[in-house]
């Protein structure tokens, strides 16, 4: 499975390098551009299991918040990778694919929301993006269900790469309730995005999209 995934990632990387990007510009409104964090949180169980499968993904020490300079070329890169992964991976729940409610991994043609986000993160790191700027994030979606997305922290604010849509949006424009995300400090740590710091560890990926 790993060999198939890495072959697919290589093909996607080659495709996105020359793919035309048709994205809206990030815009000039930077009010509350970056999310506020509220202390350390427990990682989702699926992420913890993912770290066991891919320990190199969780062993790196981060340098703290890294806001990548959002140039036009980087914006096009984000847009191309987001669209390409969304078009290539077919949405399937973990229960349908693996027979378990929660399993985070790189997609092998099929995957759940977190699998899309993990692949986008890996591809961007391979294109030179700082890992500290690419943060797996758990939210409540428009149906009140757990959902995973990729947050990209940039000089123009925090943006979201989502398998539910091809356009890249500021985090405030998603309509989601943001729960927690990876810490930019690395080592597999997570932080709350809510001041009330709920104790429950929510699951994600219960829906295809």
NULOFI-952297 format. One line per 10 residues: number of its first residue (from 0); their letters; for each residue x, y, z of C-alpha. Coordinates in steps of 0.1 Angstrom, whole numbers, always signed. Example, Ala and Ser with C-alpha at 12.3 -4.5 7.8 and 13.67 -1.06 7.14 Angstrom:
0	as	+123,-45,+78 ~ +137,-11,+71 $
***
This chain:
0	xxxxxxxxxx	+0,+0,+0 ~ +28,+24,+9 ~ +46,+19,-24 ~ +13,+26,-43 ~ +7,+57,-23 ~ +42,+71,-29 ~ +39,+64,-66 ~ +6,+83,-67 ~ +21,+112,-48 ~ +50,+114,-73 $
10	xxxxxxxxxx	+26,+115,-102 ~ +5,+142,-85 ~ +36,+163,-77 ~ +47,+162,-113 ~ +12,+171,-125 ~ +8,+200,-101 ~ +41,+215,-111 ~ +27,+224,-145 ~ -11,+226,-137 ~ -27,+259,-145 $
20	xxxxxxxxxx	-41,+275,-113 ~ -73,+296,-114 ~ -76,+308,-79 ~ -90,+340,-64 ~ -64,+362,-48 ~ -61,+360,-10 ~ -75,+395,-6 ~ -65,+423,+17 ~ -87,+418,+47 ~ -64,+405,+74 $
30	xxxxxxxxxx	-85,+412,+105 ~ -82,+382,+129 ~ -62,+366,+100 ~ -46,+340,+123 ~ -63,+316,+147 ~ -58,+320,+184 ~ -47,+289,+203 ~ -56,+281,+239 ~ -31,+256,+252 ~ -22,+220,+247 $
40	xxxxxxxxxx	-48,+194,+236 ~ -50,+157,+232 ~ -43,+145,+197 ~ -71,+126,+180 ~ -67,+89,+184 ~ -65,+85,+146 ~ -35,+109,+145 ~ -18,+90,+173 ~ -21,+58,+154 ~ -9,+75,+123 $
50	xxxxxxxxxx	+23,+85,+142 ~ +28,+49,+150 ~ +26,+40,+113 ~ +46,+70,+101 ~ +68,+80,+131 ~ +89,+105,+110 ~ +57,+126,+106 ~ +55,+132,+143 ~ +91,+132,+155 ~ +102,+165,+141 $
60	xxxxxxxxxx	+107,+194,+165 ~ +89,+225,+152 ~ +102,+261,+153 ~ +69,+276,+165 ~ +45,+295,+143 ~ +58,+299,+108 ~ +38,+322,+85 ~ +50,+314,+50 ~ +53,+344,+27 ~ +22,+341,+5 $
70	xxxxxxxxxx	+36,+350,-30 ~ +16,+346,-61 ~ +35,+314,-70 ~ +29,+299,-36 ~ -8,+307,-39 ~ -10,+289,-72 ~ +9,+260,-57 ~ -17,+257,-29 ~ -45,+259,-53 ~ -31,+234,-78 $
80	xxxxxxxxxx	-24,+208,-51 ~ -57,+213,-34 ~ -76,+208,-66 ~ -54,+179,-78 ~ -58,+158,-47 ~ -95,+165,-45 ~ -99,+153,-81 ~ -77,+122,-77 ~ -88,+107,-44 ~ -123,+92,-42 $
90	xxxxxxxxxx	-141,+99,-9 ~ -149,+68,+12 ~ -154,+65,+50 ~ -129,+46,+71 ~ -156,+22,+81 ~ -163,+13,+44 ~ -126,+12,+34 ~ -110,-4,+65 ~ -138,-17,+86 ~ -130,+7,+115 $
100	xxxxxxxxxx	-145,+40,+125 ~ -112,+59,+126 ~ -80,+54,+107 ~ -57,+82,+95 ~ -33,+73,+67 ~ -22,+84,+33 ~ -48,+76,+6 ~ -44,+48,-19 ~ -68,+62,-45 ~ -96,+62,-18 $
110	xxxxxxxxxx	-97,+81,+15 ~ -115,+100,+41 ~ -112,+138,+49 ~ -81,+134,+70 ~ -64,+113,+43 ~ -69,+141,+18 ~ -53,+166,+42 ~ -24,+144,+51 ~ -15,+139,+14 ~ -18,+176,+7 $
120	xxxxxxxxxx	+5,+183,+36 ~ +31,+158,+25 ~ +31,+171,-11 ~ +35,+207,+1 ~ +64,+198,+24 ~ +81,+181,-6 ~ +77,+214,-25 ~ +96,+233,+2 ~ +68,+244,+25 ~ +77,+245,+62 $
130	xxxxxxxxxx	+60,+217,+82 ~ +52,+242,+109 ~ +30,+261,+85 ~ +9,+230,+75 ~ -13,+220,+104 ~ -38,+192,+105 ~ -70,+206,+120 ~ -102,+192,+134 ~ -135,+211,+131 ~ -172,+207,+134 $
140	xxxxxxxxxx	-187,+210,+100 ~ -220,+224,+87 ~ -238,+192,+98 ~ -223,+192,+133 ~ -200,+163,+125 ~ -162,+159,+130 ~ -142,+169,+99 ~ -105,+172,+92 ~ -89,+199,+71 ~ -54,+213,+65 $
150	xxxxxxxxxx	-47,+248,+78 ~ -19,+267,+61 ~ -4,+296,+81 ~ +8,+324,+59 ~ +19,+360,+60 ~ -17,+369,+48 ~ -34,+348,+74 ~ -46,+312,+79 ~ -62,+295,+50 ~ -79,+261,+47 $
160	xxxxxxxxxx	-74,+233,+22 ~ -106,+212,+23 ~ -117,+181,+4 ~ -153,+194,+4 ~ -144,+223,-19 ~ -118,+233,-45 ~ -115,+269,-36 ~ -92,+279,-8 ~ -108,+300,+19 ~ -98,+320,+49 $
170	xxxxxxxxxx	-105,+300,+81 ~ -132,+325,+91 ~ -151,+320,+58 ~ -155,+282,+61 ~ -185,+282,+83 ~ -168,+256,+105 ~ -164,+256,+143 ~ -127,+251,+149 ~ -118,+226,+176 ~ -81,+219,+176 $
180	xxxxxxxxxx	-50,+214,+154 ~ -14,+203,+153 ~ +10,+225,+173 ~ +36,+244,+153 ~ +60,+232,+180 ~ +60,+197,+165 ~ +66,+164,+182 ~ +30,+153,+175 ~ +16,+179,+198 ~ -19,+195,+194 $
190	xxxxxxxxxx	-34,+227,+207 ~ -70,+239,+213 ~ -87,+264,+191 ~ -115,+269,+216 ~ -111,+288,+249 ~ -134,+263,+268 ~ -109,+234,+261 ~ -134,+206,+259 ~ -123,+173,+275 ~ -138,+149,+249 $
200	xxxxxxxxx	-116,+137,+221 ~ -138,+139,+190 ~ -136,+115,+161 ~ -134,+127,+125 ~ -140,+110,+92 ~ -174,+97,+100 ~ -187,+110,+66 ~ -172,+107,+31 ~ -171,+144,+25 $
***
